[in-house]
Amino acid sequence: MNKEKQKNLFGHPLIITIFTASCLLAIISLRESSQSALVSKKSLEQLEEKVKIAEKELTQVQKEFEQGQDPLALEKIQRNELLQKKEGEIILQIPDLEETDVKESETQPEKTGPLEEWYKLLWKSSK
């Protein structure tokens, strides 16, 4: 009779409903945890990419720093950017090409047509 009570107990609709609800809750919980794991994985990949980019930038800055510590580079900066000189040296500054192009175009006379040139030649020279 004990077995019959157990069969009746497992066959009872309330027990079946509770078991089904707990299984559904377990499935929903597993699904949400798998989705959160995917989101975590994607964010981890994005952070790893950012770390790689930061490492590249860091190595580039370190190379520039090491180049800046070279005595010849320091002298170049002092001479070119700070306009410092050694004793007995004379510094000549050559203007940039862009500046000279603008100045040359400003100093050139306006181009006039042949009729205006003849007019200037004939009428202004006779006066």
C-alpha positions as CSV (number, residue, x, y, z in Angstrom):
1,M,0.0,0.0,0.0
2,N,2.9,2.2,0.5
3,K,3.8,2.0,-3.2
4,E,0.3,2.9,-4.2
5,K,0.5,6.0,-2.1
6,Q,3.8,7.0,-3.7
7,K,2.2,6.4,-7.2
8,N,-0.7,8.5,-6.2
9,L,1.5,11.1,-4.8
10,F,3.6,11.5,-8.0
11,G,0.4,11.3,-10.1
12,H,-1.3,14.1,-8.1
13,P,-2.0,17.2,-10.3
14,L,-0.6,19.6,-7.7
15,I,2.8,17.8,-7.6
16,I,2.9,17.6,-11.4
17,T,2.2,21.4,-11.6
18,I,4.9,22.2,-9.0
19,F,7.4,20.0,-10.8
20,T,6.5,21.5,-14.2
21,A,6.8,25.1,-12.8
22,S,10.2,24.3,-11.2
23,C,11.4,22.9,-14.5
24,L,10.2,26.0,-16.4
25,L,11.9,28.2,-13.9
26,A,15.2,26.2,-14.2
27,I,15.0,26.5,-18.1
28,I,14.4,30.3,-17.9
29,S,17.2,30.7,-15.4
30,L,19.6,28.8,-17.6
31,R,18.6,30.8,-20.7
32,E,19.2,34.1,-18.9
33,S,22.5,33.0,-17.5
34,S,23.6,31.9,-21.0
35,Q,22.6,35.3,-22.4
36,S,24.4,37.2,-19.7
37,A,27.5,35.0,-20.4
38,L,27.3,36.0,-24.1
39,V,27.1,39.7,-23.2
40,S,30.0,39.3,-20.9
41,K,32.0,37.5,-23.6
42,K,31.3,40.3,-26.1
43,S,32.2,43.0,-23.6
44,L,35.4,41.1,-22.7
45,E,36.4,40.9,-26.4
46,Q,35.8,44.7,-26.8
47,L,37.9,45.4,-23.8
48,E,40.7,43.2,-25.1
49,E,40.6,45.1,-28.4
50,K,40.9,48.4,-26.5
51,V,43.8,47.0,-24.5
52,K,45.6,46.0,-27.7
53,I,45.1,49.5,-29.2
54,A,46.3,51.0,-25.9
55,E,49.4,48.8,-26.0
56,K,50.2,49.8,-29.6
57,E,49.8,53.5,-28.6
58,L,52.0,52.9,-25.6
59,T,54.8,51.3,-27.6
60,Q,54.6,54.2,-30.2
61,V,54.9,56.8,-27.4
62,Q,57.8,54.8,-25.8
63,K,59.6,54.8,-29.2
64,E,59.1,58.5,-29.6
65,F,60.3,59.1,-26.0
66,E,63.5,57.0,-26.6
67,Q,64.1,58.9,-29.8
68,G,63.7,62.2,-28.0
69,Q,66.3,61.1,-25.4
70,D,69.0,60.8,-28.1
71,P,71.6,63.6,-27.8
72,L,71.4,64.4,-31.5
73,A,67.6,64.7,-31.3
74,L,67.8,67.0,-28.3
75,E,70.3,69.2,-30.2
76,K,68.1,69.3,-33.2
77,I,65.2,70.4,-31.1
78,Q,67.3,73.0,-29.4
79,R,68.6,74.4,-32.7
80,N,65.4,74.2,-34.8
81,E,62.6,74.9,-32.4
82,L,64.2,76.9,-29.6
83,L,66.6,78.7,-32.0
84,Q,69.6,78.2,-29.6
85,K,73.1,78.3,-31.0
86,K,76.6,77.4,-30.0
87,E,79.2,80.0,-29.4
88,G,80.6,81.5,-32.6
89,E,77.8,80.2,-34.8
90,I,75.6,82.4,-37.0
91,I,72.0,81.3,-37.5
92,L,70.3,81.9,-40.8
93,Q,66.6,81.2,-41.0
94,I,65.2,80.2,-44.4
95,P,61.5,80.9,-44.8
96,D,59.1,78.1,-45.6
97,L,58.2,77.5,-49.2
98,E,54.5,78.1,-48.6
99,E,55.2,81.6,-47.3
100,T,57.5,82.5,-50.2
101,D,54.9,81.3,-52.7
102,V,52.3,83.7,-51.2
103,K,54.7,86.6,-51.2
104,E,55.8,86.1,-54.8
105,S,52.2,86.0,-56.0
106,E,51.5,89.3,-54.1
107,T,54.5,91.1,-55.6
108,Q,53.9,90.2,-59.2
109,P,52.2,92.9,-61.3
110,E,48.7,92.4,-62.6
111,K,48.6,90.9,-66.0
112,T,46.9,93.2,-68.5
113,G,45.8,92.6,-72.0
114,P,47.7,93.6,-75.2
115,L,45.4,96.6,-75.9
116,E,46.0,98.1,-72.5
117,E,49.7,97.6,-72.9
118,W,49.6,99.5,-76.3
119,Y,47.5,102.2,-74.7
120,K,50.1,102.7,-71.9
121,L,52.9,102.6,-74.4
122,L,51.5,105.1,-76.9
123,W,49.6,107.6,-74.9
124,K,51.5,107.7,-71.6
125,S,55.0,107.9,-73.2
126,S,54.0,110.8,-75.4
127,K,52.9,113.0,-72.5
